[in-house]
Amino acid sequence: MALFLNEEVVRQLLTMPLTIEAVEESHKELSLARAIDIPRQRTRLPQTALHILQGALPGRDAIGYKAYTSNRSGIRFLVHVFSAASGALRVVMEADYLGMMRTGAASGVATRWLARPDAEVLGVFGAGWQAEGNIEAIAAVRKLRKVKVFARNTERLASFCAKMSDRLQIDVVPGASPEDTVRGSDIVSTITTASSPLFDAAWLSPGTHINAAGSNSLIRREVGEDVLKVSRPIVVDSVETALKEAGDLLPVMEKGRLSERQLVELGDIILGRHPGRSKPEDITLFESQGMAIQDISVAVRLEALARENGLGVELPYGA
């Protein structure tokens, strides 16, 4: 029987190491042509938008999709996974926490493969739900000494820093300004809904790695053309997806100042097909849009853990 896992069960079972493992595997499978990923599709109404990402991991006997609605009342996420062999429904799960963890894990995987091994200071733009996973994932792959966080709401920022310091036992402090957040940081992460670039390339130190995780539509921009000019390589989770919705990249590509051939998929770096960081002083950039196969890879692991532990509710349909 198919299982349903609610947010409580997902939170009980999901850890960042498991999520990073799952996300890294999904990138490998895509680069090995053993996975299919379809870029996000959106149906929009004045009040509500429906967003669907779909894909398949045949090696995990999995084909499925994540669907979510966005409305002023909130965002609601569900992942559905079917057996690739039989077509039978395997699992349905609420995916708010899952999405936060896998979004963070993508930056964690990119940081593992692109940041300098001695990177120890992280600068973060954004103090929301998604920023929590971003910091936790990067802390899982690099021994961080300090995290600087910048956000406009100073009261919320102070609360966020205190919570993350306590959770990760790392010095997490408010950044005094965007420039202060970037200068002296070995890794810079952006996880916002910004519509214009958040920082200047001149503030970056040689050897910085950047994770840009918030610009997943044409109306959003976190990284400016000046940053793209100094970043090599420019890494994406999927070229196909980046060409459809990477708000940081598409305006520059439209001007002819960046080409598709300059984009490198993260899976190709993991597999050693591309060197990634060539020199310690390189500035590297990862543009993260999100992929269905990341969600599916996490979901099948959660399904196995839930069955092993007798968790979840059996569904009366989908067989």
N, C-alpha and C positions, 0 to 999 in steps of 0.2 A: 504493500500500500504506500501511496505517496504520503509524505510528511509535511506538516505545516509548522514552521518555527517562528515564534513571535520575537519581538525585540529583546525580551527578557532572556530567552534561551540563547539568542545570538550573542548577547553581552556575556553570558555565562561561559560560553565556549570559545569565543574568538580572542586570540592574543595577537600582538604585533609580530612576533617571530613567525607564526603560522601565516599571517597575512602577507608578509614580505616574501616568504617561500612561495606562496601561491601566485602572487603577482609576477615574481621573477620567472616562474615556470611558464606563465601565460605568454610572456614576451619571447621566451625561447621558442615555444611552440609556433608562434606566429612567424618568426624569422625562418624556422625550419619548414614552413609551408604545411604544418600539421595542425593548423587552427584557421578558423574563419572568423573575421570580425567585421561587422557592418557599422559604419559611422552612425551616430545619433540621428534619429529622425524626429521631427517635431510637428505636432498639430496644435495650432494656436486659435484660441477664441479670445474675446475681449477680457473675460474674467479668468480663464484657466488655460494652461498649456499642457499637453501630454508629450512626454519625451520617452523615446524607446531606443535602447541599444540592444543589439542581438548578435549572437555568434555561436561558435561551436568549438569544443575541444574533444575530438573523437578519441584521443588517447585516454581521456577520463570518462568515456561513454556519456558525453554531455553535450546537449544543444539547448539553447534557451535564450532568455532575454531579461533585461531589467526595464521596468516601466515605472515612471514616476510622474505625478502631476504637480504643477506649481501654481499656487493660488495665493491671494493675500492672506488666507487663513493658515497657510503652511505648505509644506512639501511632503508628499507621501510616496515612499519607495517600496517596491515589491520586486523580488527576483523569482523567476520561474525556471526550473531546470528539468528537462526531459531526457530520457535515455536516447542516445544517438542511434543505438542498435534497434530498439523496439518501438521507439516513439512514445512509450509510456511516461507519464508524469512521475518524476522522482521526488521533487521537493519544491515547496513554495515558502519563501521567507520574507519577513519584513526586513528592510535593508537600509534603514537610516544609519545605524551604527556601522553596519557592514560597509556602506559607501564611504563614510568618514574614514574608516580604517584603511580601506583599499586605496583611497585617494592619497592618504598620507604615505602608504607603503610604496606607491609608485615613485614618489620623491625619495623615499628611503632607498629603493633599488638603484635609482639614478645616482644618488649620492654615493652609494657603495662603489659604483663603477667609474664615477667621474670626479669626485672630490679628491683632493690630496689626502693621503693616508694620515697626515698629521693635523688635519683640519679639526679645530676645537672651539671655534666661536661661530655661532649661528645668528644671523640677523633675519627677523621675520616681519613681514607686513601682513597684518590681520590678527585679530584676537577673538575670532569666532570659533564655532564648532569645528570647522575643517582644520583650523590652525593647530588644534590639539593633536590630531592624528599626524600632522606634518612634523611637529616637533618630536613626538614620541618615536616616529619611524626613523628620523635622522639620528636621534639619540641611540637607537638600536644598532646603527651601523658605524657610528663614529663616537669616540669618547669626548663628549662635549664638556667644555669647562664653563662656558657662559652662553646664554641666549639673550639677545636683545629683541624686544618686540615693540613695533610701532603700530598704534591705532589712534583714531581721532577721539574716541570716547575714553577720556582719561580714567574715569571711575571704573568702567568695565575693564580697561587695560590693567589697572592695578589688581583687580580681583583675579583676572586671568593669570597674571604672572605669579601671584601667590599660590594659586591652585596648581599650576604646572611645576613650580619649584617644589612643592610638597609631594606631588605625584612622582616626579622623576628624580628628586634629590639632586637637582642641578640649579645653579644660580640663574634664574630667569628674571630679567629686569626690564622695566619700560625703557624704550629708546627715547632719547630726548628730542629727536627730530628724524626725518627720513635720512638725512646725511649721516647723523650719528649712528643710526641703525646699520648702515651699509659700511661705513669706514671701519677698517680693522676686522671685518667679518670674513671668515674663510669660506662660509656658505651663506647664501642669501636665498630666502624662500618668500614667494609672494602667493598669498591665498586670499584674494579679495574679490570684490565686484567692481573694481575700478574701471573707469572708462578712459583714463589717460595714464601715461607712464608714471611710475611711482618714485623712480630715482634716476640719477644721472650716471652715465658710464664713468665719468671722471672720479666718482667716489669709490669705484671698485679697486681693490688691491690686486696686484698680479697673483694669479693662482686661485682666484675665487671661483667657486662653482655656484650656479644659479638654478633654482627650481622655480619655474613660473607655472603655477597650478590653477590660477583663477580665470584665465582668459579663454573660455570655451565657447565663445560666440563672437560675432563680428562687432558687437557693440562694446566689448570689453577689451581693455588694453592695460597691461601692467608693465611691460618692457618696451622701451623706445628703440627707435632705429639706431641710436648711438650705441646702445648695448649690443644689438645684433651685429653691428660692424666689428666689435672687438671680441665677439664670442666665436670660438672654434673648438670643437664642433658645435653645431646647433642640432640637438638631439630631440626627437619626437617619439611618442609611444607608437604611433602609426602614421606614416606619410599620408595615406588616404584620408584619415580623419583630420590631420593637420590642415590639409588642403581644403577641407570643408568648413572648419570652424575655428582655426587658431587666430584669434583676433590680434595677437601680437605680430604674427607673421604675414597675414594676407595683404594688409595695406602696402607693406614693403615689397612683397612679391608683385603686386599690381603695378608698382612703379618700375619694376625690372631691376631692383637693387638686391634682390635675393631670388635664387632659383630653386626649384624642386630638387635638383641634383645636389644641392648643398645640405639637404636635410638627411640626417642619419637616424635610423630606427634603433631604439634602445636594445632590442633583441640582438641586433648585429654586433653591438659592442659587447654584450654578455657572451656571445659565441666566439668572439675574437676576430670577426670579419672586418671590424674597423677598430683602430687603436684607441679611440676615445681621447683621453688626455695624452698628449704627446710629450709635453714638458711641464715641469712644476709651475711655471709662470703662466701657463695657458689659462684663459677665462673660458669656462665651459658653461653651456646653457641647456637645460632640459625643459621643453615645453610639453606640459601634461594636459591632455584633453579628456582622458578616461576612455576605457574600452569595456565592452560587454564581457570579453573573455577574462578580464581581471575579476569581475564580479562572479562569473561562473566558476572560475578556478577556486575562489574562496568558498563559494557555496557548496561545492561537492565535498570539500573537506569538512565543512560544518555538518552536512548531512551525515557523513560517516561517523563523526563524533556523537551526534545526536542519537543515532541508532545504537551505537556502542553503549551509550549511557542511559538509554531508555527515555529520551527526552523528545518533546514535540507531540503533536496531535496527528493521528492518522486521518487522511482525507477520504471521503466517500466517493471520490471521482478521480478520473485521470488514468485508470489502469489500462 
